[in-house]
Amino acid sequence: MKKISFILPVFRNEGSIKITCSQIEALIKEQHGSLNLEILLVNDGSDDGSWNEILKLCDKHDFIKGISFSRNFGQVPAIIAGTQHCTGDAAVIMSADLQDPVSLITEMIHNWESGSEIVIGFRMDREDSAIANLTSSIFYRFMKIANPQIPAGGFDFVLLDRKAVDVFARIDERNRFFQGDILWMGFNIKFIPYKRLKRTIGKSQWSFSKKLKYFIDGSLNTSYLPIRFMSVAGIVVAVLGFLYALLVVYLRLINNVPFKGYAPIVILLLVIGGMIMIMLGIIGEYLWRIYDETRKRPVYLIKEKAGKWES
């Protein structure tokens, strides 16, 4: 029998973990009885009762396993840990907050059994606040510039065939962009739209600082766009500056008009100075990532495991 694994990153999801696992178990038993089930819960340094809830589930069910990090490393490291430890012929990566509809899994499995190596559930709509919808829309509009394949609403609900799981787990990089890595692999991809559900238990831990870091990771890790921006902006400013210099010389020598104006000087200084600071910031981000790669620190550290693991 084939086995399907479910990888659920957990961060302050107390109360929703048991419900999510129960819904997955019921779906697999009712509609996919020919598949063995494995649920891998990766506790990303939660400071609530999430790990205790995972321990209870592992004691009760042989197919549920738990991994607990030594601290909070982030959602993507939790997904990486899941792909490196799951044993299924396919793996479904989904959230543990009940916002990804379990009912969509059936369609994802059918597409996988029909030959799709990656099945992506992308957010066509979402039952979130207006601010969350707006920031998400802006974020993914920018991401589409660097990654044209990425759906407008983004995604993090994915089914990967075993070969895709192995490739994703072998990527040895830090500060990774999850969606970019999935699309970069280039396997046979099927896109399925869905409506992201409203969160009913707990609150989102996706803070502005995490969103900003993820946006920077997505911009720098999967595209040359920032470097191209610097090059093009430098050329444009240099050409405009040269033309403006010619204009000043022409007015001064040909028409004998003295150069006047405090405002143009200040505007030029502010604009060019601002562009230089932006460019230095982009270079600094690249330098930090190079430094972070050379340190070769592990992406995550496991503090504890729970459940029955195969030797």
N, C-alpha and C positions, 0 to 999 in steps of 0.2 A: 504493500500500500504506500502511496505517496504521502508525504507529510507537508503540512503547511504551517509555517511559523508566523506568529504575530509579535511585532516589536513595538512596545509602548514605552516611550520616554515618560518618566514620572517626575514631576516637580510640584509639590504642594497640591496633590490631587486626592487628598483624603476624602473618602466618601463616594468618589466616582469610580475608583479602580475596580471594586467588586462588581458594580453594576455593568461596567464595560466588559469585564471578563465573562460574566454570566450571559450577556447578549451574544458575545462571540461564540461561546460554547454552544448555546442553543441553536444558533444559525448553522454551525458546522454539523451538528448532530442531525438537524432536521432536513437540511438541503444538500449537505456534502458528506454523507456518512461514509463514503469511500476514502476519505482523507483522514489521516492521523493529525492530531492537533498539538501544537506547542505554542504556549504564550510566554514571552520573555518580557518581564517588567524591569526596566532599568531606572533605579531610583537615583536621580541626579542631585543628591545632597539635600533632599527635602528636610525642612525643620519642623514639620508637623507630624501627624501620625501615619503618613503614607507607607513607611517601611514596615511598621507593625501590621498594617493591613495586608501588605504583600506577604509577610511571614505567615499570616493566618491562611491566606490563599494557597501558599506553597505546601503547607502542612495538610491541607484538605484535598488538593488536587495534584496528581503526579505530573500532569501536563503543563503545570505552571511553574516557572523558574524565576528567580529574582537575582538581580545584581544591584549592589549599593555602592555608589562612589564615595570616596573619602570626603568630598566637598562638591559644591556646585560647579560643574565644568561646562554646562550648556546643553541645549537640545541636540545639536549636531554630534558632539562627542557621545551622547547617550545612544543615538542612532547608530553610530559607528560601532560602539560596543555590542549593540544588538546584532548587527550583521556579522561581527566577528565571532559571536558565540551561538547563533542560531544554527539548527541542524536540518531545517526543512528543505524540500525541493523548491519551495518558493517562500518568500517572506512578505508579509503585509506590514507596512510601517504606517501607524496611525496614532492619533492623540488619545490620551486617557481621560479626557475631560468631557466625553459624550457629545462633542460637537461634530465629529465625523460619523455620518450615518452608517451603522453596521449593515443595513440592508444593501448598501452598494457593493459589499464584499462579494455577493453572489455573482453580480455582473463582472466584477474584476476577475474572479476565478474562472468563469466561463471564457473570457477573452484569453486568459493565460492558457487554458486547456486547448484553445483553438490556435495557439501558436504565438501569441504576443509575449515577448520576453520582458517588457515593462508595461504596466498598466497604471496610468496616472489619473487619479480623481482630482479634477481641478475645480476651484470654487467659482461657479457661474454666478452665485448670489450668496449672501450671508445674512443671518439674523443677528447682526451686531449693531452697536451704536453708530450714529451718523459720523462721529469723529473717527471711529475705527474703520468704517467703510471708506472714508475720504483718504486717510493716511495709507491704507492698503492700496487704494486705486493709484495714488501718486507714486508709491513705492514701486509697484509693478509696471507702471508706465515707463519709469526710468530704467527698470531692469530689462524691459523689452528692447531698449536701444542697444544694450550690450549683449542681450540674449534673445534674439528675435523669436526663438521657438517657445519661450515661456508663455503660458496662457495669461490672459489679462488679469485674472483673479489670483494667480499664483497657485501653489499646491504644496501639500506635505502628506497627502494620503496616497500611498503608492504601493503597488505590488511588484516585486522583483523576482524574476526567475533565478534559479540557483547560480547560473553563470553570471548574471548581473550582480547578485549579492556578493559573489567572490571578488569581482572586479572592484565594486564599491568599497569592500572591506580592505582591499590591498592598496588603495590610494594613500600614499604616505605624505600627507600635507597637513598643515595646521591652518586655522582660520578659514575653514572650508565653507563654501556656499552650496548647500544641499541640493537645491533645484538645479544649479549649474552642473554639478557633478552627475546627476541623473541624466540630464539631457546630453552631456558631453559623451557618455558611453556609446551612444549611437546604435543601440540595439533596436529591435522592432518595437515601436512604442504605439500604444493605443490610449487615446485621451477620452475620458468620460466626465461629463459635467455633473455637478451636484450642488445642492444648496447647503451651505454650512449652517449647522443648527446653533441656536442660542445656548449659551452656557447656563445651566441651571444649578450647578453645584460649585461653590467656590468662585474665585475671580481670576481673571487672566493675569499671568505672571510675565507677559510679553511687554516689558516696560519700554519707554522711549529710548533709553540708552542701549538696550538690547536690539531694538529695531534699527537704530543708527549704526551700530557696529555691524549688524547683518547686511545693511545697505552698503556699507563700505567694503565688506568682504565680497559681496556680490559684484560690486563695480570693479574691484581690483583683481579678483582671483580668476575671473572668467573672460576678461576682455582687455584689449590694449587701448580702450577708449580714453581713459584718463591721460595716458601718455600722448595719444594722438591729439587730445584737447590742448595739452600744453604746447605741442609743436605747432599746431594750427594757430593758436592764440598768439604765440610768439611771433610767427610770421606776419599775421595780420597787424599786430601792434607795431612791428618793425617797419612794415610798408607804410602804414598810416603816419608813423613818426617821420619817416623819410619825406613823404609828400608834404607834410606840414612844415618841415624844415625848408623845403624848396619854396613853399609859399611865403614864409617869413623872409627868406633871402630876396625873393622877387619883389615883395612889397618894399623892402628896405633899400635895395640898390636901384631897381628900375624906376619905381615911382617915388623914391626918396621919402617913404612913409616910415617914421620910426616905430619900432615894435612897442606896442602898448598892451596893457591888460594884466591884472593880477589874477583874475579868475581862470584864464586858460592854463596858466602855470600850475595853479593849485589843483585844477581838475585833472590835468595830466599826471601830476605827482600822485594823487589819490588813486586814480584808475590803475596806473602802472604799478604803484606800490601794492595795491590790493591784489592784482594779478600775480605779482611776485610772491606774496604771502601764500596765496592759494597753491601756486606751483610748488613752493617749498613744503607745504603741508602734504601734498600728494607724494612728493619725493620721500618725505619722512615716513609716510605710511608704507611705501615700498621697502624702505630701508628696515623698518621695524619687522616686516614680514620676512625679509631675508635673514635678519638676526634671529628671529624666532625659529626659523627652519634650521639654522646652523646649531642651535642649542640642543636639538633632538630630544627634547623632553617628551614624555608620553602625553598623548592627547587626553587621557583620563587615567585615574587610579582607582582600582577596585578595593573597597574596604571589606566587603562581605558578600557571600553568595548564599542563596537559599534554594531549596528544592532538590530534586533528584537529577543530578548531572551525569551524563554518560562519560565513562572513563576513556 
